[in-house]
Amino acid sequence: MKLYHESHGCSLAVDIVARELELPLELVWVDMSRKVLPDGSDLHRVNAKGQVPTLEYADGEYLTEGLAIMQYLADQRPESGLNGKAGDVERYRILEWMSFIASDLHKAGFMPLFKKITPEKSRQIALDHIHGRLQWLDDHLADHDYLVGSRFTIADAHCYAIVIWTKRHNIDTAAWPHLEAYMTRIASRPSVRAAVGAQLVQEAHEAAARGL
Ligand SMILES: N[C@@H](CCC(=O)N[C@@H](CS)C(=O)NCC(=O)O)C(=O)O
């Protein structure tokens, strides 16, 4: 299977999950500034929404939306415990967190910060929104090591891949010590180190190609 991926994208979460599951994915790095694939074709050829992550199955079908892709991958190895079992409350707790991360934190919070055209006032609204949501996360993590239950799940991979953007946007996280400890805990996992390392190597290639 292939993962259409970006050097600093939310697709990091999918790569982390695949590495946790030891389900190797071929990484296809997308030039998101032009929405172009390595072979020069248009990203919209594989994802009509022009977004990553996109998963390509061995038979050539595509699956989009990180939440759906991570559920699909984890369900290939139910014994991993990365997702809850259908019918168990844990599964819907995981979905509850992932829906919050995808909509509230990613789209309403960080997305405006990535867009150069976002007016300063809207940027400030987005930052205030992020602060509120990170406070919620910190409150939860005050007495939990992971988002759901007592072990790492796909919700943690998702959360890590979005909260890591605080560094990219110079958001000081010192006010949320439980969140900081959580991010350190997740970052120490071999799957996360490997997936982040792959992104850093790609980011360096892209910078070199731009002559930086
Ligand atoms: N709802 C999608 C959003 C994916 C998304 O926004 N991906 C970003 C990269 S982190 C992207 O492709 N942005 C380009 C765009 O939306 O035009 C998901 O959760 O997977």
The ligand as an ORCA input file, in Angstrom:
! r2SCAN-3c Opt
* xyz 0 1
  N     -10.182     16.090      6.744
  C      -8.882     15.697      6.257
  C      -8.015     16.941      6.158
  C      -6.693     16.652      5.545
  C      -5.896     17.935      5.361
  O      -6.382     19.044      5.590
  N      -4.659     17.739      4.947
  C      -3.821     18.893      4.665
  C      -2.376     18.578      5.001
  S      -2.167     18.415      6.752
  C      -3.951     19.196      3.203
  O      -3.909     18.302      2.400
  N      -4.135     20.469      2.894
  C      -4.271     20.938      1.554
  C      -5.661     21.417      1.274
  O      -6.581     21.199      2.063
  O      -5.826     22.032      0.211
  C      -8.247     14.679      7.189
  O      -8.465     14.769      8.411
  O      -7.524     13.789      6.710
*
